[in-house]
Amino acid sequence: MLSQAAKHDYKRLTIDIETEKYRRKSEALITSDEGIEIRINRSIQAEGSFSLLKAAFGYRRFRTHGIKNIETEWMILCMAGNALRYSIRLANCRAGTPFWFRIEQNAG
């Protein structure tokens, strides 16, 4: 037979008020117009860079060992990716135009 303490030994749910304040503030920031614009641009820029490395360069994993060697390899890949993106922009006569995607505001 179970003891009285074991019968009522349930899990407890607690809410941290400070964490809840930060969560609400964070949610307000990321759902604001500026936050939405930043999220759109971050997803465009990050995904595009990684897909470029994987698709255009056929790159799947680092070929060296050690932090310094991997950092060097990563920097070379970044420079190659930037050179490729810049050459594409030059070919399309878009060099010097901004990369940032803007959300159009409806006047009304």
BAKOL-550246 format. One record per atom (N, C-alpha, C): residue in one letter; x, y, z; atom name. Coordinates in pm, 1 decimal. Atoms other than C-alpha are relative to their C-alpha. Layout:
<pts>
+--------+----------+----------+----------+-------+
: residu :        X :        Y :        Z : atome :
+--------+----------+----------+----------+-------+
:      A :        X :        Y :        Z :    CA :
...
+--------+----------+----------+----------+-------+
</pts>
This chain:
<pts>
+--------+----------+----------+----------+-------+
: residu :        X :        Y :        Z : atome :
+--------+----------+----------+----------+-------+
:      M :     82.7 :   -117.4 :      0.0 :     N :
:      M :      0.0 :      0.0 :      0.0 :    CA :
:      M :     88.1 :    125.1 :      0.0 :     C :
:      L :    -78.2 :   -122.7 :     10.0 :     N :
:      L :    127.4 :    349.0 :    -89.5 :    CA :
:      L :    -22.9 :     87.7 :    121.9 :     C :
:      S :     13.5 :    -91.8 :   -113.8 :     N :
:      S :    197.4 :    596.8 :    184.2 :    CA :
:      S :    -70.3 :    127.8 :    -43.7 :     C :
:      Q :     68.8 :   -125.3 :     29.0 :     N :
:      Q :     12.8 :    928.2 :    207.5 :    CA :
:      Q :     89.7 :     92.6 :    -82.6 :     C :
:      A :    -92.5 :    -88.8 :     70.1 :     N :
:      A :    322.7 :   1116.7 :     89.3 :    CA :
:      A :     15.5 :    -44.0 :   -145.2 :     C :
:      A :    -18.9 :     49.2 :    136.1 :     N :
:      A :    364.9 :    896.2 :   -218.5 :    CA :
:      A :   -124.1 :     25.9 :    -85.2 :     C :
:      K :    122.7 :    -24.3 :     74.9 :     N :
:      K :     -0.9 :    938.7 :   -318.9 :    CA :
:      K :     -7.8 :    143.7 :    -50.7 :     C :
:      H :     13.1 :   -140.6 :     34.2 :     N :
:      H :     30.0 :   1316.5 :   -328.1 :    CA :
:      H :    131.5 :     62.7 :    -46.2 :     C :
:      D :   -128.8 :    -49.6 :     46.4 :     N :
:      D :    384.2 :   1347.7 :   -464.1 :    CA :
:      D :     -8.9 :     24.5 :   -150.9 :     C :
:      Y :     20.4 :    -32.1 :    139.7 :     N :
:      Y :    288.4 :   1512.1 :   -792.3 :    CA :
:      Y :    108.3 :     96.3 :    -48.4 :     C :
:      K :    -91.5 :    -98.3 :     57.8 :     N :
:      K :    499.8 :   1715.5 :  -1028.9 :    CA :
:      K :    -59.5 :    138.2 :     18.7 :     C :
:      R :     45.6 :   -136.4 :    -22.4 :     N :
:      R :    480.5 :   2086.7 :   -974.5 :    CA :
:      R :     33.8 :     85.4 :   -121.4 :     C :
:      L :    -19.4 :    -94.5 :    108.0 :     N :
:      L :    447.5 :   2357.2 :  -1234.3 :    CA :
:      L :     25.4 :    136.7 :     60.6 :     C :
:      T :    -29.7 :   -133.8 :    -48.9 :     N :
:      T :    614.5 :   2686.9 :  -1160.9 :    CA :
:      T :     21.5 :     91.5 :   -119.4 :     C :
:      I :    -17.4 :    -98.9 :    105.5 :     N :
:      I :    621.6 :   3002.8 :  -1368.5 :    CA :
:      I :     97.7 :    105.1 :     50.8 :     C :
:      D :    -99.0 :   -100.7 :    -35.5 :     N :
:      D :    925.2 :   3227.1 :  -1357.9 :    CA :
:      D :    -45.5 :    133.3 :    -59.8 :     C :
:      I :     55.9 :   -127.8 :     43.3 :     N :
:      I :    792.5 :   3582.6 :  -1376.4 :    CA :
:      I :    100.7 :     78.9 :    -83.0 :     C :
:      E :   -103.4 :    -72.3 :     75.9 :     N :
:      E :   1122.8 :   3733.3 :  -1497.0 :    CA :
:      E :     14.2 :    -57.9 :   -140.7 :     C :
:      T :    -10.9 :     64.0 :    131.1 :     N :
:      T :   1151.0 :   3480.2 :  -1779.3 :    CA :
:      T :   -121.2 :     32.8 :    -84.7 :     C :
:      E :    123.4 :    -31.9 :     72.0 :     N :
:      E :    791.8 :   3547.8 :  -1875.7 :    CA :
:      E :      3.4 :    143.7 :    -52.3 :     C :
:      K :    -14.7 :   -138.6 :     46.4 :     N :
:      K :    867.7 :   3923.5 :  -1898.6 :    CA :
:      K :     89.9 :      5.5 :   -122.8 :     C :
:      Y :    -92.5 :      1.8 :    114.0 :     N :
:      Y :   1164.0 :   3856.6 :  -2130.0 :    CA :
:      Y :    -65.1 :    -64.5 :   -121.9 :     C :
:      R :     66.2 :     67.9 :    111.3 :     N :
:      R :    955.9 :   3617.8 :  -2342.2 :    CA :
:      R :   -100.3 :     93.7 :    -67.8 :     C :
:      R :     97.5 :    -94.1 :     56.7 :     N :
:      R :    681.4 :   3878.7 :  -2387.5 :    CA :
:      R :     68.4 :    114.0 :    -74.4 :     C :
:      K :    -75.1 :   -106.9 :     66.7 :     N :
:      K :    934.9 :   4151.1 :  -2470.9 :    CA :
:      K :     57.9 :    -50.0 :   -132.1 :     C :
:      S :    -57.4 :     59.2 :    120.6 :     N :
:      S :   1106.1 :   3921.7 :  -2721.9 :    CA :
:      S :   -106.7 :    -20.2 :   -107.3 :     C :
:      E :    109.2 :     21.6 :     95.0 :     N :
:      E :    775.3 :   3829.6 :  -2883.3 :    CA :
:      E :    -47.8 :    131.6 :    -60.5 :     C :
:      A :     40.9 :   -131.6 :     50.7 :     N :
:      A :    679.0 :   4198.1 :  -2912.7 :    CA :
:      A :    101.4 :     52.7 :   -100.7 :     C :
:      L :   -103.4 :    -48.6 :     91.2 :     N :
:      L :   1012.6 :   4277.5 :  -3078.2 :    CA :
:      L :     -1.4 :    -74.6 :   -133.6 :     C :
:      I :     -7.5 :     75.1 :    125.6 :     N :
:      I :   1004.6 :   3995.9 :  -3333.0 :    CA :
:      I :   -128.3 :      7.0 :    -81.0 :     C :
:      T :    124.4 :    -14.1 :     76.5 :     N :
:      T :    642.2 :   4058.7 :  -3429.2 :    CA :
:      T :    -25.7 :    144.5 :    -42.8 :     C :
:      S :     13.1 :   -138.7 :     46.4 :     N :
:      S :    694.3 :   4433.9 :  -3481.6 :    CA :
:      S :     36.5 :      5.6 :   -148.3 :     C :
:      D :    -31.9 :    -14.5 :    142.7 :     N :
:      D :    731.0 :   4565.1 :  -3838.1 :    CA :
:      D :    149.7 :    -13.1 :    -25.0 :     C :
:      E :   -145.1 :      7.9 :     15.6 :     N :
:      E :   1106.6 :   4608.2 :  -3794.3 :    CA :
:      E :     49.6 :   -142.5 :     25.7 :     C :
:      G :    -40.0 :    136.9 :    -30.2 :     N :
:      G :   1141.0 :   4261.9 :  -3638.4 :    CA :
:      G :    -31.9 :    -95.4 :   -113.0 :     C :
:      I :     37.9 :     85.6 :    114.0 :     N :
:      I :    956.1 :   4097.7 :  -3927.1 :    CA :
:      I :     96.1 :     22.5 :   -114.9 :     C :
:      E :    -93.4 :    -31.8 :    108.4 :     N :
:      E :   1179.8 :   4276.9 :  -4176.4 :    CA :
:      E :    137.2 :    -61.7 :     25.9 :     C :
:      I :   -129.7 :     58.1 :    -35.2 :     N :
:      I :   1493.3 :   4164.1 :  -3992.7 :    CA :
:      I :     -3.6 :   -151.5 :    -16.5 :     C :
:      R :     10.5 :    146.0 :     14.5 :     N :
:      R :   1371.6 :   3802.3 :  -3980.0 :    CA :
:      R :     -3.0 :    -41.5 :   -145.7 :     C :
:      I :      5.6 :     32.2 :    142.5 :     N :
:      I :   1291.2 :   3802.6 :  -4352.3 :    CA :
:      I :    139.4 :      8.2 :    -60.4 :     C :
:      N :   -132.8 :    -18.2 :     57.5 :     N :
:      N :   1635.1 :   3936.3 :  -4441.6 :    CA :
:      N :    100.4 :   -100.1 :     54.4 :     C :
:      R :    -92.8 :     98.0 :    -55.9 :     N :
:      R :   1816.7 :   3703.2 :  -4205.7 :    CA :
:      R :    -18.9 :   -135.2 :    -66.4 :     C :
:      S :     23.6 :    130.2 :     61.9 :     N :
:      S :   1649.6 :   3396.8 :  -4353.5 :    CA :
:      S :     45.3 :     -0.6 :   -145.0 :     C :
:      I :    -43.1 :     -7.2 :    139.3 :     N :
:      I :   1718.4 :   3513.6 :  -4708.9 :    CA :
:      I :    152.1 :     -8.3 :     -8.1 :     C :
:      Q :   -144.8 :     -8.9 :      9.6 :     N :
:      Q :   2083.5 :   3591.3 :  -4644.0 :    CA :
:      Q :     68.5 :   -127.5 :     47.4 :     C :
:      A :    -66.7 :    118.6 :    -53.1 :     N :
:      A :   2177.5 :   3289.3 :  -4432.1 :    CA :
:      A :    -25.4 :   -121.3 :    -87.3 :     C :
:      E :     31.6 :    117.1 :     81.4 :     N :
:      E :   1998.3 :   3027.0 :  -4636.8 :    CA :
:      E :     67.4 :      8.7 :   -136.1 :     C :
:      G :    -63.1 :    -17.3 :    130.5 :     N :
:      G :   2131.8 :   3171.7 :  -4960.4 :    CA :
:      G :    147.8 :    -31.8 :      4.1 :     C :
:      S :   -143.9 :     25.0 :    -11.4 :     N :
:      S :   2491.1 :   3155.3 :  -4837.9 :    CA :
:      S :     29.7 :   -148.8 :     12.6 :     C :
:      F :    -24.7 :    142.4 :    -17.4 :     N :
:      F :   2469.2 :   2795.0 :  -4723.3 :    CA :
:      F :    -38.5 :    -79.4 :   -124.4 :     C :
:      S :     38.0 :     73.1 :    121.0 :     N :
:      S :   2284.9 :   2682.4 :  -5035.0 :    CA :
:      S :    101.6 :     23.7 :   -110.7 :     C :
:      L :   -105.3 :    -26.4 :     97.7 :     N :
:      L :   2553.0 :   2851.8 :  -5246.6 :    CA :
:      L :    118.3 :    -93.3 :     22.7 :     C :
:      L :   -112.2 :     88.5 :    -29.8 :     N :
:      L :   2825.3 :   2655.2 :  -5069.4 :    CA :
:      L :    -31.5 :   -144.4 :    -37.5 :     C :
:      K :     36.0 :    139.1 :     27.5 :     N :
:      K :   2635.2 :   2330.0 :  -5107.0 :    CA :
:      K :    -26.4 :    -25.3 :   -147.8 :     C :
:      A :     39.7 :     24.5 :    138.9 :     N :
:      A :   2495.7 :   2369.1 :  -5460.1 :    CA :
:      A :    108.9 :     39.4 :    -98.7 :     C :
:      A :    -96.4 :    -48.2 :     99.1 :     N :
:      A :   2750.1 :   2580.5 :  -5648.7 :    CA :
:      A :    138.4 :    -61.3 :     19.3 :     C :
:      F :   -134.4 :     52.0 :    -26.2 :     N :
:      F :   3063.6 :   2450.6 :  -5477.8 :    CA :
:      F :      0.2 :   -150.0 :     29.7 :     C :
:      G :      6.8 :    142.0 :    -33.9 :     N :
:      G :   2940.9 :   2098.8 :  -5394.7 :    CA :
:      G :     66.5 :    -29.9 :    133.3 :     C :
:      Y :    -70.8 :     10.6 :   -127.5 :     N :
:      Y :   3068.8 :   2152.8 :  -5042.2 :    CA :
:      Y :    -88.4 :    -65.2 :    104.9 :     C :
:      R :     79.5 :     70.7 :   -100.5 :     N :
:      R :   2949.9 :   1913.9 :  -4771.5 :    CA :
:      R :     65.4 :     -1.7 :    138.4 :     C :
:      R :    -67.6 :      4.3 :   -129.7 :     N :
:      R :   3216.0 :   1906.1 :  -4497.9 :    CA :
:      R :    139.6 :     59.7 :    -10.2 :     C :
:      F :   -134.3 :    -55.5 :     -2.5 :     N :
:      F :   3543.2 :   2061.1 :  -4390.7 :    CA :
:      F :    101.7 :   -108.8 :    -29.4 :     C :
:      R :   -100.8 :     97.8 :     38.9 :     N :
:      R :   3852.2 :   1892.9 :  -4527.3 :    CA :
:      R :    124.4 :      3.2 :     87.5 :     C :
:      T :   -115.4 :    -12.1 :    -88.5 :     N :
:      T :   4093.6 :   1996.6 :  -4252.7 :    CA :
:      T :    -42.2 :    -29.9 :    143.1 :     C :
:      H :     24.4 :     25.2 :   -142.5 :     N :
:      H :   4126.6 :   1933.6 :  -3880.2 :    CA :
:      H :     59.1 :    114.2 :     81.1 :     C :
:      G :    -49.3 :   -105.2 :    -88.4 :     N :
:      G :   4177.1 :   2179.9 :  -3597.0 :    CA :
:      G :    -74.0 :    130.1 :    -24.0 :     C :
:      I :     77.6 :   -123.2 :      5.4 :     N :
:      I :   4005.6 :   2506.2 :  -3519.1 :    CA :
:      I :     61.8 :    101.6 :    -95.9 :     C :
:      K :    -64.7 :    -99.9 :     85.7 :     N :
:      K :   4261.2 :   2731.6 :  -3692.7 :    CA :
:      K :    -13.1 :    -37.5 :   -146.9 :     C :
:      N :     10.1 :     42.9 :    139.9 :     N :
:      N :   4258.2 :   2524.7 :  -4011.9 :    CA :
:      N :   -143.4 :     11.3 :    -51.4 :     C :
:      I :    140.8 :    -10.0 :     40.1 :     N :
:      I :   3878.3 :   2512.4 :  -4019.7 :    CA :
:      I :    -39.2 :    146.7 :    -16.9 :     C :
:      E :     27.4 :   -143.4 :     15.0 :     N :
:      E :   3859.0 :   2889.9 :  -3961.6 :    CA :
:      E :     56.9 :     51.9 :   -131.3 :     C :
:      T :    -62.9 :    -42.2 :    125.4 :     N :
:      T :   4100.7 :   2942.1 :  -4253.1 :    CA :
:      T :    -79.7 :    -51.2 :   -118.9 :     C :
:      E :     78.3 :     59.4 :    108.6 :     N :
:      E :   3904.2 :   2705.8 :  -4476.4 :    CA :
:      E :   -134.4 :     72.3 :    -15.1 :     C :
:      W :    128.7 :    -70.2 :      2.8 :     N :
:      W :   3577.9 :   2879.8 :  -4382.1 :    CA :
:      W :     15.6 :    139.3 :    -60.7 :     C :
:      M :    -23.4 :   -134.0 :     55.2 :     N :
:      M :   3722.7 :   3224.7 :  -4461.4 :    CA :
:      M :     23.3 :     -6.7 :   -150.9 :     C :
:      I :    -22.2 :     15.5 :    144.1 :     N :
:      I :   3839.6 :   3103.2 :  -4803.4 :    CA :
:      I :   -132.3 :    -27.3 :    -70.5 :     C :
:      L :    132.2 :     26.6 :     58.1 :     N :
:      L :   3492.4 :   2964.4 :  -4872.6 :    CA :
:      L :    -85.7 :    126.1 :     -3.5 :     C :
:      C :     77.4 :   -124.8 :     -4.1 :     N :
:      C :   3333.0 :   3293.9 :  -4765.0 :    CA :
:      C :     46.9 :     96.9 :   -107.4 :     C :
:      M :    -52.6 :    -89.8 :    102.9 :     N :
:      M :   3563.0 :   3492.6 :  -4991.8 :    CA :
:      M :    -39.3 :    -47.6 :   -139.4 :     C :
:      A :     39.2 :     54.5 :    130.2 :     N :
:      A :   3489.8 :   3259.5 :  -5284.0 :    CA :
:      A :   -148.4 :     24.1 :    -24.7 :     C :
:      G :    143.3 :    -24.3 :     13.7 :     N :
:      G :   3116.0 :   3288.1 :  -5220.5 :    CA :
:      G :    -30.1 :    146.8 :    -26.8 :     C :
:      N :     19.5 :   -143.7 :     21.9 :     N :
:      N :   3135.9 :   3667.8 :  -5197.7 :    CA :
:      N :     44.9 :     40.9 :   -140.0 :     C :
:      A :    -47.6 :    -31.3 :    135.1 :     N :
:      A :   3339.3 :   3684.5 :  -5519.3 :    CA :
:      A :   -100.4 :    -47.3 :   -104.2 :     C :
:      L :     99.6 :     52.4 :     93.6 :     N :
:      L :   3083.5 :   3467.1 :  -5697.4 :    CA :
:      L :   -126.1 :     86.4 :      0.8 :     C :
:      R :    119.1 :    -84.7 :     -8.3 :     N :
:      R :   2789.7 :   3673.8 :  -5569.9 :    CA :
:      R :     25.2 :    136.7 :    -62.9 :     C :
:      Y :    -32.1 :   -131.1 :     57.1 :     N :
:      Y :   2965.9 :   3997.0 :  -5666.9 :    CA :
:      Y :      9.0 :     -8.2 :   -152.8 :     C :
:      S :    -10.5 :     13.3 :    145.7 :     N :
:      S :   3044.2 :   3868.9 :  -6017.5 :    CA :
:      S :   -138.3 :    -13.2 :    -63.9 :     C :
:      I :    137.6 :     11.8 :     50.4 :     N :
:      I :   2677.1 :   3776.2 :  -6063.2 :    CA :
:      I :    -66.7 :    136.6 :     -0.2 :     C :
:      R :     59.5 :   -134.1 :     -6.2 :     N :
:      R :   2572.0 :   4123.6 :  -5950.0 :    CA :
:      R :     60.1 :     92.1 :   -106.3 :     C :
:      L :    -62.4 :    -78.8 :    106.7 :     N :
:      L :   2824.7 :   4280.7 :  -6189.1 :    CA :
:      L :    -59.6 :    -35.8 :   -135.9 :     C :
:      A :     54.7 :     44.8 :    127.6 :     N :
:      A :   2692.8 :   4071.8 :  -6478.5 :    CA :
:      A :   -142.8 :     49.0 :    -20.4 :     C :
:      N :    138.6 :    -46.0 :      8.6 :     N :
:      N :   2335.6 :   4181.0 :  -6398.5 :    CA :
:      N :    -14.1 :    151.2 :     18.7 :     C :
:      C :     -2.3 :   -146.0 :    -19.2 :     N :
:      C :   2436.5 :   4549.6 :  -6360.5 :    CA :
:      C :    -68.6 :     41.5 :    129.9 :     C :
:      R :     61.5 :    -31.2 :   -129.1 :     N :
:      R :   2328.9 :   4545.9 :  -5994.7 :    CA :
:      R :    103.8 :     27.1 :    108.1 :     C :
:      A :   -104.0 :    -29.4 :    -98.4 :     N :
:      A :   2663.8 :   4621.1 :  -5827.2 :    CA :
:      A :    -30.5 :    134.5 :     64.4 :     C :
:      G :     26.3 :   -124.1 :    -71.7 :     N :
:      G :   2615.1 :   4887.5 :  -5560.7 :    CA :
:      G :   -143.6 :     14.4 :     47.8 :     C :
:      T :    137.1 :     -6.7 :    -49.3 :     N :
:      T :   2244.2 :   4819.3 :  -5505.8 :    CA :
:      T :     -9.4 :    -76.5 :    131.4 :     C :
:      P :      5.5 :     64.2 :   -132.4 :     N :
:      P :   2139.3 :   4719.6 :  -5154.0 :    CA :
:      P :    -51.8 :   -143.6 :     -5.5 :     C :
:      F :     45.8 :    138.2 :    -13.6 :     N :
:      F :   2087.4 :   4357.1 :  -5050.7 :    CA :
:      F :   -125.3 :     -9.4 :     85.5 :     C :
:      W :    104.6 :      5.6 :   -100.5 :     N :
:      W :   1827.1 :   4447.2 :  -4789.3 :    CA :
:      W :   -137.8 :     -0.8 :    -65.8 :     C :
:      F :    136.9 :      8.6 :     47.7 :     N :
:      F :   1468.8 :   4346.2 :  -4862.8 :    CA :
:      F :    -86.8 :     91.6 :     86.9 :     C :
:      R :     85.3 :    -91.6 :    -73.6 :     N :
:      R :   1220.2 :   4618.2 :  -4764.1 :    CA :
:      R :   -146.7 :    -40.4 :    -12.5 :     C :
:      I :    143.5 :     23.2 :      1.5 :     N :
:      I :    858.1 :   4562.3 :  -4667.9 :    CA :
:      I :    -66.1 :    130.5 :    -39.9 :     C :
:      E :     65.9 :   -121.6 :     48.4 :     N :
:      E :    646.8 :   4810.4 :  -4861.2 :    CA :
:      E :   -113.9 :     38.1 :     95.0 :     C :
:      Q :    106.3 :    -49.9 :    -86.6 :     N :
:      Q :    422.7 :   5024.0 :  -4641.9 :    CA :
:      Q :   -112.1 :     54.3 :    -87.4 :     C :
:      N :    115.4 :    -49.0 :     75.8 :     N :
:      N :     74.4 :   5082.7 :  -4780.8 :    CA :
:      N :    -40.9 :    136.1 :     53.4 :     C :
:      A :     45.5 :   -133.2 :    -41.2 :     N :
:      A :    -17.0 :   5449.4 :  -4776.4 :    CA :
:      A :   -152.3 :     -1.3 :      2.9 :     C :
:      G :    143.0 :      7.3 :      4.1 :     N :
:      G :   -367.8 :   5475.9 :  -4668.1 :    CA :
:      G :    -67.3 :     45.4 :    118.0 :     C :
+--------+----------+----------+----------+-------+
</pts>
